[in-house]
Amino acid sequence: MHFDFRVVAVLAPIAIAAGWAGFNIFRAALGQIQNFMNSRDA
């Protein structure tokens, strides 16, 4: 079975960028939630 690695070469950077963006968004959202919880307790 032959696999075309050009597909990987095109999709890999897109997948990495999407994963990195998702990670940053998740981290920012988590910080916002923590700030909300801390400000609510005070």
N, CA, C and O atoms as a GROMACS GRO file, in nm:
protein
  168
    1MET      N    1   0.085  -0.120   0.000
    1MET     CA    2   0.000   0.000   0.000
    1MET      C    3   0.089   0.124   0.000
    1MET      O    4   0.181   0.137   0.080
    2HIS      N    5   0.059   0.215  -0.091
    2HIS     CA    6   0.139   0.337  -0.104
    2HIS      C    7   0.067   0.453  -0.037
    2HIS      O    8  -0.053   0.472  -0.056
    3PHE      N    9   0.141   0.530   0.042
    3PHE     CA   10   0.082   0.644   0.112
    3PHE      C   11   0.153   0.771   0.067
    3PHE      O   12   0.275   0.777   0.060
    4ASP      N   13   0.074   0.873   0.035
    4ASP     CA   14   0.130   1.000  -0.012
    4ASP      C   15   0.161   1.089   0.108
    4ASP      O   16   0.071   1.138   0.175
    5PHE      N   17   0.289   1.109   0.133
    5PHE     CA   18   0.330   1.186   0.249
    5PHE      C   19   0.312   1.337   0.229
    5PHE      O   20   0.329   1.414   0.324
    6ARG      N   21   0.279   1.379   0.108
    6ARG     CA   22   0.250   1.522   0.087
    6ARG      C   23   0.127   1.564   0.166
    6ARG      O   24   0.117   1.678   0.210
    7VAL      N   25   0.032   1.470   0.184
    7VAL     CA   26  -0.087   1.499   0.264
    7VAL      C   27  -0.044   1.532   0.407
    7VAL      O   28  -0.093   1.627   0.467
    8VAL      N   29   0.047   1.451   0.461
    8VAL     CA   30   0.096   1.476   0.597
    8VAL      C   31   0.171   1.608   0.603
    8VAL      O   32   0.156   1.684   0.699
    9ALA      N   33   0.252   1.636   0.501
    9ALA     CA   34   0.330   1.759   0.498
    9ALA      C   35   0.240   1.883   0.498
    9ALA      O   36   0.277   1.987   0.552
   10VAL      N   37   0.122   1.871   0.437
   10VAL     CA   38   0.029   1.984   0.433
   10VAL      C   39  -0.053   1.992   0.561
   10VAL      O   40  -0.071   2.101   0.616
   11LEU      N   41  -0.101   1.878   0.609
   11LEU     CA   42  -0.192   1.879   0.723
   11LEU      C   43  -0.122   1.890   0.858
   11LEU      O   44  -0.180   1.943   0.953
   12ALA      N   45   0.001   1.842   0.868
   12ALA     CA   46   0.070   1.844   0.997
   12ALA      C   47   0.085   1.986   1.054
   12ALA      O   48   0.052   2.007   1.170
   13PRO      N   49   0.134   2.085   0.977
   13PRO     CA   50   0.146   2.220   1.035
   13PRO      C   51   0.010   2.279   1.074
   13PRO      O   52   0.000   2.352   1.173
   14ILE      N   53  -0.094   2.247   0.996
   14ILE     CA   54  -0.227   2.297   1.029
   14ILE      C   55  -0.275   2.235   1.160
   14ILE      O   56  -0.331   2.304   1.246
   15ALA      N   57  -0.254   2.104   1.174
   15ALA     CA   58  -0.295   2.035   1.296
   15ALA      C   59  -0.217   2.086   1.416
   15ALA      O   60  -0.273   2.104   1.524
   16ILE      N   61  -0.087   2.111   1.398
   16ILE     CA   62  -0.005   2.163   1.508
   16ILE      C   63  -0.053   2.302   1.548
   16ILE      O   64  -0.064   2.332   1.667
   17ALA      N   65  -0.080   2.388   1.450
   17ALA     CA   66  -0.127   2.523   1.478
   17ALA      C   67  -0.263   2.521   1.549
   17ALA      O   68  -0.285   2.596   1.643
   18ALA      N   69  -0.353   2.434   1.502
   18ALA     CA   70  -0.485   2.424   1.565
   18ALA      C   71  -0.473   2.373   1.708
   18ALA      O   72  -0.541   2.421   1.798
   19GLY      N   73  -0.388   2.276   1.729
   19GLY     CA   74  -0.367   2.223   1.864
   19GLY      C   75  -0.306   2.327   1.957
   19GLY      O   76  -0.347   2.340   2.072
   20TRP      N   77  -0.210   2.402   1.907
   20TRP     CA   78  -0.145   2.507   1.986
   20TRP      C   79  -0.246   2.617   2.022
   20TRP      O   80  -0.250   2.664   2.135
   21ALA      N   81  -0.328   2.657   1.924
   21ALA     CA   82  -0.431   2.758   1.949
   21ALA      C   83  -0.532   2.707   2.052
   21ALA      O   84  -0.569   2.779   2.144
   22GLY      N   85  -0.575   2.582   2.035
   22GLY     CA   86  -0.669   2.524   2.131
   22GLY      C   87  -0.610   2.519   2.271
   22GLY      O   88  -0.680   2.547   2.368
   23PHE      N   89  -0.483   2.484   2.281
   23PHE     CA   90  -0.416   2.479   2.411
   23PHE      C   91  -0.412   2.617   2.476
   23PHE      O   92  -0.440   2.631   2.595
   24ASN      N   93  -0.378   2.719   2.397
   24ASN     CA   94  -0.372   2.856   2.450
   24ASN      C   95  -0.510   2.906   2.492
   24ASN      O   96  -0.524   2.972   2.595
   25ILE      N   97  -0.612   2.876   2.411
   25ILE     CA   98  -0.748   2.917   2.446
   25ILE      C   99  -0.793   2.848   2.574
   25ILE      O  100  -0.852   2.912   2.661
   26PHE      N  101  -0.766   2.718   2.585
   26PHE     CA  102  -0.803   2.643   2.705
   26PHE      C  103  -0.734   2.701   2.828
   26PHE      O  104  -0.795   2.715   2.934
   27ARG      N  105  -0.604   2.734   2.814
   27ARG     CA  106  -0.528   2.788   2.926
   27ARG      C  107  -0.582   2.924   2.968
   27ARG      O  108  -0.594   2.953   3.087
   28ALA      N  109  -0.616   3.009   2.871
   28ALA     CA  110  -0.671   3.140   2.901
   28ALA      C  111  -0.808   3.127   2.967
   28ALA      O  112  -0.839   3.200   3.062
   29ALA      N  113  -0.890   3.034   2.918
   29ALA     CA  114  -1.022   3.014   2.976
   29ALA      C  115  -1.008   2.964   3.120
   29ALA      O  116  -1.083   3.006   3.208
   30LEU      N  117  -0.915   2.875   3.143
   30LEU     CA  118  -0.893   2.823   3.278
   30LEU      C  119  -0.851   2.936   3.372
   30LEU      O  120  -0.896   2.942   3.487
   31GLY      N  121  -0.764   3.026   3.324
   31GLY     CA  122  -0.725   3.141   3.405
   31GLY      C  123  -0.841   3.232   3.437
   31GLY      O  124  -0.853   3.283   3.549
   32GLN      N  125  -0.929   3.254   3.339
   32GLN     CA  126  -1.047   3.337   3.361
   32GLN      C  127  -1.139   3.274   3.466
   32GLN      O  128  -1.191   3.343   3.553
   33ILE      N  129  -1.158   3.144   3.456
   33ILE     CA  130  -1.244   3.074   3.553
   33ILE      C  131  -1.184   3.083   3.693
   33ILE      O  132  -1.256   3.106   3.790
   34GLN      N  133  -1.053   3.065   3.704
   34GLN     CA  134  -0.988   3.075   3.834
   34GLN      C  135  -1.000   3.216   3.890
   34GLN      O  136  -1.024   3.233   4.010
   35ASN      N  137  -0.984   3.317   3.806
   35ASN     CA  138  -1.000   3.455   3.852
   35ASN      C  139  -1.142   3.480   3.898
   35ASN      O  140  -1.163   3.548   3.998
   36PHE      N  141  -1.240   3.427   3.826
   36PHE     CA  142  -1.380   3.444   3.864
   36PHE      C  143  -1.406   3.378   3.998
   36PHE      O  144  -1.472   3.435   4.085
   37MET      N  145  -1.355   3.256   4.016
   37MET     CA  146  -1.376   3.185   4.143
   37MET      C  147  -1.309   3.258   4.259
   37MET      O  148  -1.366   3.269   4.367
   38ASN      N  149  -1.189   3.309   4.236
   38ASN     CA  150  -1.118   3.379   4.342
   38ASN      C  151  -1.187   3.511   4.378
   38ASN      O  152  -1.196   3.546   4.495
   39SER      N  153  -1.236   3.584   4.277
   39SER     CA  154  -1.300   3.712   4.304
   39SER      C  155  -1.436   3.691   4.369
   39SER      O  156  -1.482   3.777   4.445
   40ARG      N  157  -1.502   3.579   4.341
   40ARG     CA  158  -1.633   3.550   4.398
   40ARG      C  159  -1.620   3.518   4.546
   40ARG      O  160  -1.707   3.553   4.625
   41ASP      N  161  -1.510   3.451   4.585
   41ASP     CA  162  -1.490   3.412   4.725
   41ASP      C  163  -1.457   3.534   4.811
   41ASP      O  164  -1.494   3.539   4.928
   42ALA      N  165  -1.387   3.630   4.754
   42ALA     CA  166  -1.339   3.745   4.833
   42ALA      C  167  -1.452   3.842   4.863
   42ALA      O  168  -1.430   3.944   4.928
   0.00000   0.00000   0.00000
